[in-house]
Amino acid sequence: MADKKRCFIVGGGDFCAELFKPQKDDMIIAADAGYKALEEIGITPDTVVGDFDSLGYTPEHSDVIEHSPIKDDTDTMLAVETGISKGCGEFHIFGATGGRLAHTLGNLQVLKNIADQGLSGYIFDKNTVITAISNTTLSFKNASGYISLLPFGCDKARVTLTGFKYELEHGELPCGRPLGISNEFTAENASITVHSGTVVAVWESANLMPE
């Protein structure tokens, strides 16, 4: 993904402003009420997307993509699609948790959609990072702490885990049992390979990102 630029998306959920650190060349998209969250910290997004039912008004901005509230996709999904159309391949999503549980679960589906396209997506929630892994390997260096792996959108996922307290070699994680909760990094280098299915990974450090 080195040739794809990063996109920072802010939605209307819990926003951890201290973790929001886009760089000069990164794209910033506000999804509906995420516009207010960015406004409160003095940041103007590159693009604003949504039906603006949560925000309550259409922002005065040079690049507003307004949708009817009678639509199939969530504002977060529409923001991701906008980022993809503008050449982004790595998504850092804020304001995607908290509030209504249905929206949090829907945002996990957004992560799966990103992974299924061979792109990278991460949700940031306080000191927690969430991503979805499909048919690829995530590698971590100098990692510590806990990580949980949950099959998502499939009956089971086949995975290989190295560098963890509980390792697997082409092992199966079934959807109906939480067998992947609270595994622990134990080696300097660790990796998660998902051979089939999709796994949602949740780790407890906002400073820990895959290589």
N, C-alpha and C positions, 0 to 999 in steps of 0.2 A: 504493500500500500504506500510505498515511499513516493510514488508519483501522484497520489491523490491528496488533495488538501483537506485540512480538518475543518469540521463544522461544529460550532457550539450552539446548542439549542436550549432555550429556556422556556419552560412551560409554567403553568399556574400553580403547581404544587409547592412543597417545601423547597426553598431555595437557599443553598449554602453558599453565600456570596464569597466567603473566604477561600473556597476551593475553585472559584471561577477565575481562571487565569489564561484567557486566550492570548495568543501571540499576534504579532503585526499582520501576518498573512492569513490568519484564520478567519473564517466566515462566522458571523453571529446572526442567528435567526431567533426572533421572538415569536413564540406560539401563543396567540391570544393574550391571556393575562400575564404571560411572561414579559410582555412589553413593560408593564408597570414595575415588575421586579427589577428589570434593567434600568428603568428610569430612576428608581430610588437609589441606585448606586452610581448614577451619572454616566451610564453607557448607552450609546445609541446603536441599535442593531443595524446590520446591513439590509435586512429584509424582515418584514412583519407578515405573519401568516395566521389565518384563522377566520372563524365566523364572528368573533368578538362578542359572543354572548356573555362570557365571563368578565371580560374587560369592561363591557358596558358602552363602548363607543369605538368608532373606527379611528385609529391614530392618524395624525397628520404626519405623514412620512413619505419620502420620495419613492419607496418601493413597498407598497402594501399589496398583498395578494389576499383578497377577501373572498370567502366562501359562504354559500348559503348555510344556515344552521341545519337545513334538511340535507344531510350528506351522509355518506357511508363511513368515511375515515375520520379519525380523531385529528385534532389540530396538530398533535405531535407527529402523527404519521404523515400528514400533509407537509409539515416542516422538513421531515427527513426526505420526502420525495422532492421537495424544492431544492434541498442541498445536493441531492444526487444529480438533479438536472443542471446544477451549476458546477459540477465537476468534483464534488466532495466524496471522499471514500472512508473517512473516519469521523464518527459522530460522538461528541461528548454532550450528554443530555442532562440537564438540570431541571429541577421543578417537576420531576416525573413521578415522585412518590409523595406520600402524605395525602390528606384529603380523602376522597372517595376511593375505596378499595378497588372498585371496578376500573378506575383509570390507571391505578398502579399495575393491575394485572394486564390491562390493555397495553401498557408501555413495555411489559415483558414480551408481548407479542410483537411490538415494534422492533425490539432487539432481535427476535428470531427472524423477522423479515429482513433486517439488515444482514444478519449472518448468512441467510439463505442466498443472498446476492453476492456472497464472497467479500463483503465489506465488514468494517469493524464498528461496533457501537458499544458505548459504556454509559450507564446511568450512575450519577453521583448523588449519594444521599448521606450527608454528614460524613462519618468516617467509613462509609461502606461504598464499594464499587460493585456493579452488577454488569455482566455481559452474557451474551449467548454465543455458543461455540457449535459450529456445524462443519463437519468434514475438514477439520484443520487442527493445527497444534498451537497451543499457547505456551510460551516459555517464560519463566520467571527467573531472575537472578537476584541473589542475596535476599530472598524472601523469608519472612517469618510470620507467625500468626496462623489464623484459621481460614479455611475456605470450604464452602459448601457447594455441592454439585447436584443439581436436580434435573432429571429428564423433563423436557418440555415439548409438548406438541407431538409426542410419539409414544408408543407402547413401552419402548425401552431404548436405551442408548448403549452402544458398545464403546468402551473407553480404555485407554492405557494411561496410567498415572505413575510418574517417577518423581522421586524426591519428596515423597510424602510419608507420613506415619503409616497410612494404609494405602499400599500400592496395588495396582491392578495391571494385568497384561491381557488386553482384549477382553476385559471383564464386562459384565452386563449390569447396568443400573436400571431397574424396572421403574415404570412411572408410578405404580401403586404403592411403593414403599420408600420411605425417606432414608435410604441406605447411605447417601452421600453427604449427610450433614456433619459439619464440624470436623473435617479432615484437617491435618496440620502439616505445614511446611517443615521439613526436617533436614533438607540438604541445601547447599549453596545454590545449586541449579535444580529447578523443578520444571516439569512439563505436564501438560494435559493434552492428550490427543483424542479427538472424537472421531471414531471410524465410521459410525452410522448413528442416525438420530441427531437430536439437538440437546445440548446441556446448557442450563442456565447456571452460571458460576457467580457466587457471592463471596467477596472477601472483605475483611475488616480492616482495611487500611487504604485511605484515599491517596497515599503516597506510593502505593505499589501498583505498577502497571506492567503488562507483558512487554517483553523486548520486541 
